[in-house]
Amino acid sequence: MYKAFYSLSREPFVKGLKTADSFVSAAFAEARARLDYLKKVKGMGLLVGEPGAGKTFTLRAFADSLNPSLYKVIYFPLSTGTVMDFFRGLVTGLGEEPKFRKVDLFHQIQKAVLTFYQERKITPVFILDEMQLAKDLFLHDLSIIFNFGMDSENPFILVISGLPYMQDKLSLNHNRPLSQRLVMRYKIEPLNKDEVAGYIRHYMSLAGAKHDVFSDVALGAIASHSRGWPRLVNNLATHCLLCGYQAKKELIDEEVVRLAIQEMGL
């Protein structure tokens, strides 16, 4: 449809884009710098952001940057299943056959982490996503299970990611043991107006656009209505391309953006 009309080789705003082709906004660059710091010092870190802020993409970019001969990445979103399912998932990710009792799972995880780190010289990297769904008891368990050598060493990297109110949960007294062990915290902020324009032009160029398809006014309107959140920028820009194609407009203007906003119900 719109790809041929705008002379694009592929769809510009879709999931599955290569992390190497990412648009480097100020927030993305800072998040990567914080994660690289965590890689250096090891231990636990916290990454939060609103829905559509780009948390998972940032985590994927971080994971892609790690040398697989030096790091073992275990990604687990806390979105389905029970807490026991979660711990069994971590054990499976470490290449072990999960046992049944929680205490045995704890020992399995700790033993496997130490085996990777001390014997294979590989650092396990745990990326726990959607952690705003975690119950307080589970957060307490995390502070225990990732306590090595009476809290004298960190043979792992653990990234806790979720929505911003995850910070509020960690500030509660009963979650203080886990909160105090975090060596890195960062909240991803939205793109600013100039970054939204650069973001759209960047991915349009990667998709094969030879000239500007979005007018400056259209880019400003997209920035305003998306509030700078990458997922909304992607969705709104895609709807603009569809509406522009239907209206046979080679340059997407403010009127096309208005039509796209109406279709999306923004």
N, C-alpha and C positions, 0 to 999 in steps of 0.2 A: 504493500500500500504506500505509505508515506516515504519509505526508503528510496524507491525509484524516483518519486516526485522531487525529493530533495537531494538526489544523487548520493545516497549514503550506502556504504558497503555492509553495514550492520546496524542493529538498533543501539542507540547510544546510551540509554538509561535503563539498563536491565541488571538483574542479579547475575553473579558469576563473572563480573569483570575482573581481569587480572589485577592483583594487588600492586604489581609493578607499574601499572598504568594509572594508579590512583592520583587524584588531584590533591596536592599537598597544601591544605589550608593551615592556618595558624594553629587551630585546635588539634588537627590530625598530627602535625609535626610535634606539638608539645606532648600529646599522648604517646607517640612513638618514642620520644626522648625519655619520658617517665618509665615506659616499659623496658627500654634499653638499660636504664639505670637499675631497674629491678633485676634484669638478667645479670648485671654485673655483681650486685650485692647478694642476690638470692633472697629467699624468704617470701613474705606475703605482700600483695598489693591490691588496691581497690580502684576499679575503673567504673564510673557511673555516667549516666546521661539520659536525657529524655528519650521516649520512643522515636526511632528514626534518626537519632543523632549520629549513627555510624559506629556504635560500640562494637558490634559483631564484625564489621568490616575491618576495623582497627585491630581487633584481636586476630583476625585471619591474616592480616598483613604482618603482624608480629610473629605469628606461627610460621608463616612462609619464609621469614627472614632467618629462622633458626636452622643451623646445620644439623641435619638428621643423624649425623654420626656423633654429635655431641649432645643433642637434646632429644628427649622423648616426649612428644606432645600428647596429652590426654584432654580432649575437649568434651565437656559434659554440661548440657543445659538442664537446669532443675525445673523442668516444665511438666513432666509426667512421672508417674510412679511414686513409690514410697521412699522414705529415707534409706531403708535397707536396700532398695533397688539402686539407689544412688551409689552407696558404698560398694555394692557388688559391681556396678558399672566401672568404678575406679579400679577395682581389683582386676576385672577383665581387661581394661585398658592397659594395665601393667603386665598383661600376659599370663595371669594366674587364673586358676579355677576357683571361683568364689566358694567360701565355706558358708555356713548357715548362721552361726551366732555372731552378734555384733563384735564381741571382744575378739573373736577369731579373725574377722574381717579387718579390724584395726591392726592386729599383728601382721596379717598378710600384707597390708598396704605399707606398713613401716619397713618390714623386711624386704619387700620388693624395691622400695625406694633406695634403701641402703645398698642393695645388690647392684642396682643400676649405677649409683653414684660412686661407690667405693671399688667395685670389682670391674665394672664395664666402663667406668669413667664417662658416664652419660648422665646428664641432669634431667630428672623428670620435670616436666612443665605441665601443671594442672591448670586448665582454664575452665572455671565454673561460671556459667552464664545464667541469666535470669534468677539471680540469687535473692532478689527482693521477695521471692516466694518461699524462701527458707524459713523454717520455724526456729525459734530461739534455741531449742534443744539441739537442733542440728548445728547451729552456729557454735554452740558450746562444744559439740563433738569435734568440730574442725580444729578448735584451739587445742584439743587433746591429741588428736590423731597426727597433727603436724608439729608435735613437740618431740624433737630429737635430741638425745644426749643431755637430758634435763635442761632443754632449751639453750644448749650451748653451741648448736650448729644448725645450719639450714641446707641440707643436701637436696633441695628442691626449689622450684619456683611455683608459687600459687597465685593466680590472678582471680580475684572475686569481682564479678561484673553484674550490674543490675541498674534499676531505675534510681533516681536521686534519693528517694526516701530510704534506700539502703543505708545511707549515711546516718539517718535518724535512728534506724534500728541499732546500728553499731554504737550509738552514743548512749544507749540505755545501760544502766549499771550492770545488768546480768550478762551483757555482751561485751563488757569492758576487757576481759581477758583476750578476746580475739582482736578487738579494736587496737589495743596497745601493741600488738605484734605486727601491725601493718607498717611497712617501711616506705610505702608509696601510696599516695591517694591522688586521684585526678578526676575532675568532672568535665566531660566534653561539652563545649559550648557550641551554639549554632554558627553557621557561616554568616559573615556580614554581607552587606549589599554588594560590595565589590567582589567578594569571594564567590557569591552566587553567580555573578556574571562570568567570572573566570572559570568556575566549575562547569557551567553549561557549555561555554566555548571549548573548554578542554575536551569534554567527552564528545561533543559534536565533531571536533577535529579528528579525534581517534576513530570516529565512525566514518570518516571520509569526507566530511563537509569541506568544500573548497572556498567557501565564502560565508559571511555571517548570515545565519538563517533567522536569528532573533534580533529584533531591533533593540536599541538601548532602552527605550520606554518599556518594551515587553519584558526585558530582563529585570528592570526595576519593579515591575508589577509582580513578577514571579517571586522576587526576593521578599516583597512586602507580604504577599498572601501565604507563602510557605514558611515565613518567619525564619528562614535560613536553615531549616532542618533538611538534611540531604534526602531522606526518603520522600518527603513532600515535594522537594525540588524535582526529583526524578519523576514522580507521578504527574506533577503539573506540567513539566516540560514535555513529557510523552503525550499527554492530552492535547497540548498546544500543537504538536506536530500532526496529530490526527485531525484536529479541527482546521489547521492550516491547509492540510491536504484536501479536506472536503470542500473548503472555500476557495481552493486553487490559488492560495496566496504564497508566493515565493518567499516573501519576507513576513515573518510572524510579528504582528503588531499588537497594540494594547487591546484591540477589539477581539482578536483571536484568543488572547489570554482571558478576557472576560467570558467568552463562550466556554472555554475550558474550565474555568472556575465554576460556572453554573452547572456544567455536566458533573463535576466532582462534588458539588454541594458544599464548597468551602465558604 
